[in-house]
Amino acid sequence: MLDHPQNSVYVVGCTASATGKEDFCQTLSAARASAVVELLKNFGVPAEQMKAVGMGSRAPWHVPDLDASGHQIEEYAKQNRCVVILDTLDPEYGEVVASYF
């Protein structure tokens, strides 16, 4: 990012599924994304090159992590607790993420 100031990224927070707690997941995922943006700013990445967004458990790369009874399968749920950094011009996911703004 420092070598390419013309580039910008989405910093996308994600969560595991939590039936009935979608608002909580949205807030948590946004907080995850914001924390990574703050960390990158501490390393000198300009804030204007990053846009934090929380997608909760609605990210297109979300791994199904609930069993038939609606209980989390930890093996899969932990894969969804993440932050993904995407180029804003990414042809596959850029439009999906941009729709959250």
MIMITI-84569 format. One record per residue (C-alpha): residue number from 1; residue in one letter; chain; x, y, z. Coordinates in steps of 0.2 Angstrom, whole numbers, plus 5000, padded with zeros to 4 digits. Example, Ala and Ser with C-alpha at 12.3 -4.5 7.8 and 13.67 -1.06 7.14 Angstrom:
% MIMITI-84569
 pos code unit east north   up
   1    A    A 5062  4978 5039
   2    S    A 5068  4995 5036
END
This chain:
% MIMITI-84569
 pos code unit east north   up
   1    M    A 5000  5000 5000
   2    L    A 5014  5012 5004
   3    D    A 5022  5009 4987
   4    H    A 5006  5011 4978
   5    P    A 4997  5026 4985
   6    Q    A 4985  5026 4970
   7    N    A 4977  5009 4976
   8    S    A 4964  5007 4989
   9    V    A 4957  4992 4998
  10    Y    A 4941  4986 5007
  11    V    A 4945  4979 5024
  12    V    A 4931  4967 5027
  13    G    A 4927  4960 5044
  14    C    A 4917  4943 5045
  15    T    A 4909  4932 5058
  16    A    A 4903  4915 5061
  17    S    A 4884  4912 5060
  18    A    A 4874  4916 5076
  19    T    A 4856  4913 5073
  20    G    A 4845  4927 5079
  21    K    A 4860  4938 5082
  22    E    A 4863  4946 5065
  23    D    A 4864  4964 5072
  24    F    A 4878  4958 5084
  25    C    A 4887  4949 5071
  26    Q    A 4886  4965 5060
  27    T    A 4893  4976 5074
  28    L    A 4907  4963 5078
  29    S    A 4913  4961 5060
  30    A    A 4913  4980 5058
  31    A    A 4924  4982 5074
  32    R    A 4936  4968 5067
  33    A    A 4938  4978 5051
  34    S    A 4941  4994 5060
  35    A    A 4954  4987 5072
  36    V    A 4964  4981 5057
  37    V    A 4962  4998 5048
  38    E    A 4969  5006 5064
  39    L    A 4983  4993 5065
  40    L    A 4988  4997 5047
  41    K    A 4987  5015 5050
  42    N    A 5000  5013 5064
  43    F    A 5011  5005 5051
  44    G    A 5010  5021 5040
  45    V    A 4996  5016 5028
  46    P    A 4985  5031 5024
  47    A    A 4967  5030 5030
  48    E    A 4961  5036 5014
  49    Q    A 4967  5020 5005
  50    M    A 4956  5009 5016
  51    K    A 4938  5007 5019
  52    A    A 4932  4996 5034
  53    V    A 4916  4986 5031
  54    G    A 4908  4973 5042
  55    M    A 4898  4959 5033
  56    G    A 4894  4949 5047
  57    S    A 4890  4931 5041
  58    R    A 4884  4937 5024
  59    A    A 4901  4937 5015
  60    P    A 4901  4927 4999
  61    W    A 4915  4917 5005
  62    H    A 4906  4912 5021
  63    V    A 4908  4894 5025
  64    P    A 4892  4886 5031
  65    D    A 4895  4883 5050
  66    L    A 4878  4878 5057
  67    D    A 4872  4860 5059
  68    A    A 4854  4855 5056
  69    S    A 4849  4860 5073
  70    G    A 4856  4877 5071
  71    H    A 4872  4874 5082
  72    Q    A 4889  4881 5077
  73    I    A 4901  4868 5070
  74    E    A 4917  4876 5078
  75    E    A 4928  4868 5065
  76    Y    A 4919  4879 5051
  77    A    A 4914  4893 5062
  78    K    A 4932  4898 5066
  79    Q    A 4936  4899 5047
  80    N    A 4923  4913 5047
  81    R    A 4930  4924 5061
  82    C    A 4942  4934 5050
  83    V    A 4946  4950 5041
  84    V    A 4949  4949 5022
  85    I    A 4958  4963 5013
  86    L    A 4952  4966 4995
  87    D    A 4957  4978 4981
  88    T    A 4942  4990 4978
  89    L    A 4944  4986 4960
  90    D    A 4943  4967 4963
  91    P    A 4931  4961 4949
  92    E    A 4924  4946 4959
  93    Y    A 4920  4954 4976
  94    G    A 4922  4973 4974
  95    E    A 4904  4976 4969
  96    V    A 4898  4965 4983
  97    V    A 4907  4974 4996
  98    A    A 4904  4991 4988
  99    S    A 4885  4987 4990
 100    Y    A 4887  4989 5009
 101    F    A 4890  5008 5007
END
